[in-house]
């Protein structure tokens, strides 16, 4: 059993919370781009109202614990570990509820090199609890705009978790997939689930566009988000994301394993 105190200590030691690697400059740049509704940071979410940079900073200070001082424009920033723990508790509650109903779920990540193991542990537990873990649109191709232009990717699944690969990108060595913020993969997956499987997930678990893209379409979503990903916290504030967990999404993959253990034990899904 992992206690709340041990989890908090781990968050700080692994720099998942507390002083984090995401810089203040990156945070403020993302808030500025979100205020301008730049699709690179809205992640498929269409905000219901205008969000100015000052409002976004106040929201992120409230939800994540970043500095609320607008004069703090450079250097480091931080996540309040108490907020991370509270959000993980809410995250676990949603998992417990979907497991109780044995409802269909979809899991996907735009951070496969870091977060695949975190989601795979959840997928294994939900499947064992009787939840259908959906894998729609497997091997379907999709064009995504990147900083290098439009590139074609393929949707694939590893241990029940969706990700995208570049053409021909079967795993070799440490490769697990491509990093993406795009909502297009989840839109295609949901369309395929409805049209070919005749079922939609009652919960989508993921990050980036997987959460915002599904939430925008009215599907319940939960997932982690870094301090430079304001879209998930805006979605939560506007009621289209159920739980956004503030944490650094770029640390080494093994550091997320205790989070999987914690939420599964809180959801009573541990074996």
C-alpha positions in Angstrom: 0.0 0.0 0.0 1.3 3.5 -0.9 0.3 6.1 1.6 -0.7 9.6 0.7 2.5 10.8 2.5 4.7 8.4 0.5 3.0 9.5 -2.7 3.6 13.2 -1.9 7.3 12.4 -1.1 7.6 10.6 -4.4 6.0 13.5 -6.4 8.6 15.8 -4.9 11.6 13.5 -5.3 10.8 12.7 -8.9 10.0 16.3 -9.7 6.5 15.4 -10.8 5.4 18.2 -8.5 7.1 20.9 -6.5 9.7 22.7 -8.6 9.3 21.2 -12.1 11.3 21.3 -15.3 8.7 23.2 -17.4 9.9 26.8 -17.4 8.0 30.0 -16.6 8.7 31.2 -20.1 7.1 28.0 -21.6 4.1 28.4 -19.3 3.4 32.1 -20.2 4.0 31.4 -23.9 1.3 28.6 -23.8 -1.1 30.9 -21.9 -0.6 33.6 -24.5 -1.2 31.2 -27.4 -4.2 29.7 -25.7 -5.7 33.2 -25.2 -5.2 33.7 -29.0 -6.9 30.3 -29.6 -3.9 28.8 -31.3 -4.8 25.2 -32.1 -1.4 24.0 -31.1 -2.4 24.6 -27.5 -6.2 24.4 -27.5 -5.7 20.7 -28.3 -9.2 20.3 -29.8 -11.0 22.3 -27.1 -13.2 25.1 -28.3 -13.5 27.4 -25.2 -17.0 28.6 -24.4 -15.8 32.1 -23.7 -12.7 34.2 -24.1 -9.9 33.5 -21.8 -7.3 36.3 -21.4 -3.7 35.7 -20.3 -4.4 37.1 -16.9 -7.4 34.8 -16.3 -5.4 31.8 -17.5 -2.6 32.6 -15.1 -5.1 32.8 -12.2 -6.7 29.6 -13.3 -3.4 27.8 -13.5 -2.3 29.1 -10.2 -5.5 27.8 -8.7 -5.5 24.4 -10.4 -1.8 23.7 -10.4 -0.1 26.0 -8.0 2.1 27.9 -10.5 3.1 31.4 -9.4 0.2 33.9 -9.7 2.5 36.8 -9.9 2.4 38.3 -13.4 5.7 39.9 -12.8 7.3 36.5 -12.6 8.2 36.1 -16.2 11.3 33.9 -16.3 13.0 31.0 -14.5 11.3 28.1 -12.8 7.8 27.4 -11.9 6.1 24.8 -9.6 3.2 22.5 -9.1 1.6 22.2 -5.6 1.8 18.5 -4.7 -1.3 18.8 -2.6 -3.3 19.7 -5.7 -1.8 16.7 -7.5 -2.8 14.3 -4.8 -6.3 15.7 -4.6 -6.7 15.4 -8.4 -5.4 11.8 -8.3 -8.0 11.0 -5.7 -10.7 12.4 -8.0 -9.1 10.5 -10.9 -9.4 7.3 -8.9 -13.0 7.9 -8.1 -13.9 8.1 -11.8 -12.0 4.9 -12.4 -13.9 3.2 -9.6 -17.2 4.3 -10.9 -16.6 3.2 -14.5 -15.3 -0.2 -13.2 -18.4 -0.6 -11.0 -20.6 -0.2 -14.1 -18.2 -2.3 -16.2 -18.5 0.4 -18.8 -16.4 0.6 -22.0 -13.3 2.8 -21.8 -10.8 4.2 -24.3 -7.2 5.0 -23.3 -4.8 7.0 -25.4 -1.6 9.1 -25.1 0.3 11.7 -27.0 3.3 11.0 -24.6 4.0 7.3 -25.3 7.7 7.5 -24.3 6.8 8.7 -20.9 3.2 7.8 -20.0 2.5 4.5 -21.8 3.2 2.4 -18.8 1.0 4.5 -16.6 -2.0 4.0 -18.9 -1.3 0.4 -19.6 -1.5 -0.4 -15.9 -4.9 1.2 -15.8 -6.0 -0.6 -18.9 -5.0 -4.0 -17.4 -6.9 -3.3 -14.2 -10.0 -2.0 -15.9 -10.1 -5.0 -18.2 -9.7 -7.3 -15.3 -12.7 -5.5 -13.6 -14.9 -6.3 -16.6 -14.6 -3.0 -18.6 -14.3 -3.4 -22.4 -11.1 -1.6 -23.3 -11.8 -0.4 -26.8 -9.2 -0.4 -29.6 -11.0 1.3 -32.6 -9.3 2.5 -35.7 -6.2 0.3 -35.2 -3.8 0.7 -38.1 -5.9 3.5 -39.6 -3.8 6.4 -41.1 -4.3 10.0 -40.2 -2.7 13.2 -41.4 -1.5 15.5 -38.6 0.0 19.0 -39.0 3.3 19.3 -37.3 6.1 21.9 -37.2 7.6 20.0 -40.1 4.4 20.2 -42.2 1.7 17.6 -42.6 2.8 14.1 -41.8 0.9 10.8 -42.0 0.7 8.7 -38.8 -0.9 5.4 -38.0 -3.1 4.7 -34.9 -1.9 1.7 -33.0 -2.4 0.1 -29.6 0.0 -1.2 -27.0 -1.5 -3.1 -24.1 -4.9 -1.5 -24.8 -3.5 2.1 -25.0 -3.8 4.1 -28.2 -0.8 6.0 -29.7 0.3 7.1 -33.1 3.3 5.9 -35.1 5.1 7.3 -38.1 4.8 5.3 -41.3 6.4 1.9 -40.8 6.9 2.7 -37.1 6.7 -0.7 -35.4 8.5 -0.7 -32.1 12.3 -1.1 -32.4 14.3 -0.9 -29.2 13.0 1.9 -27.0 10.6 3.3 -29.6 7.0 3.3 -28.6 5.3 5.9 -30.8 5.3 9.6 -31.6 4.6 12.6 -29.4 1.5 14.5 -30.5 -0.9 17.1 -29.1 -3.4 16.5 -31.9 -7.1 15.7 -31.2 -7.5 14.1 -34.6 -6.6 10.5 -33.5 -9.3 10.5 -30.8 -11.8 11.9 -33.2 -11.1 9.1 -35.7 -11.1 6.5 -32.9 -14.5 7.7 -31.6 -16.0 7.8 -35.1 -14.8 4.2 -35.8 -16.1 3.1 -32.4 -19.5 4.4 -33.1 -19.7 3.3 -36.8 -18.0 -0.1 -36.7 -18.3 -1.2 -33.1 -21.6 0.4 -32.3 -20.4 1.5 -28.9 -18.8 4.7 -27.5 -16.6 4.7 -24.5 -18.2 6.1 -21.3 -14.7 7.3 -20.2 -11.6 8.4 -22.1 -8.4 8.4 -20.1 -5.4 10.1 -21.6 -3.6 13.4 -22.2 -3.3 16.3 -24.7 -5.7 15.9 -27.6 -7.1 12.6 -26.4 -8.7 14.4 -23.4 -9.6 17.7 -25.0 -10.8 16.2 -28.3 -13.0 13.7 -26.6 -14.3 16.2 -24.0 -15.2 18.6 -26.7 -17.4 15.8 -28.2 -19.2 15.2 -24.9 -17.4 12.1 -23.7 -16.3 12.1 -20.1 -12.5 12.4 -19.9 -9.8 12.4 -17.2 -6.0 12.7 -17.5 -2.7 14.4 -16.4 -1.5 17.7 -17.7 1.6 19.8 -17.3 1.7 23.5 -16.4 2.0 24.5 -20.1 -1.1 22.6 -21.1 -3.9 25.1 -20.0 -6.5 23.5 -22.3 -7.2 20.6 -19.9 -7.7 22.9 -17.0 -9.9 25.2 -19.0 -11.9 22.2 -20.1 -12.2 21.2 -16.4 -13.3 24.7 -15.5 -15.9 24.7 -18.3 -17.2 21.2 -17.5 -15.9 19.3 -20.4 -13.0 17.5 -18.6 -13.9 15.7 -15.4 -10.4 15.6 -13.9 -7.2 17.2 -14.9 -4.2 16.1 -12.8 -1.4 18.7 -12.5 2.0 17.0 -12.9 5.1 17.1 -15.0 4.4 14.9 -18.1 8.0 14.7 -19.2 9.9 12.8 -16.5 11.3 9.3 -16.9 8.7 6.6 -17.4 9.4 4.5 -14.3 8.5 7.5 -12.1 4.8 7.2 -13.0 4.5 3.7 -11.8 3.8 4.7 -8.1 0.9 6.9 -9.5 -0.6 3.9 -11.2 -0.4 1.9 -7.9 -1.9 4.7 -5.9 -4.9 5.4 -8.1 -5.6 1.7 -8.5 -5.5 1.0 -4.8 -7.7 4.1 -4.1 -10.1 2.9 -6.8 -10.0 -0.6 -5.2 -8.8 -2.1 -8.5 -5.5 -3.5 -7.2 -4.9 -7.2 -7.5 
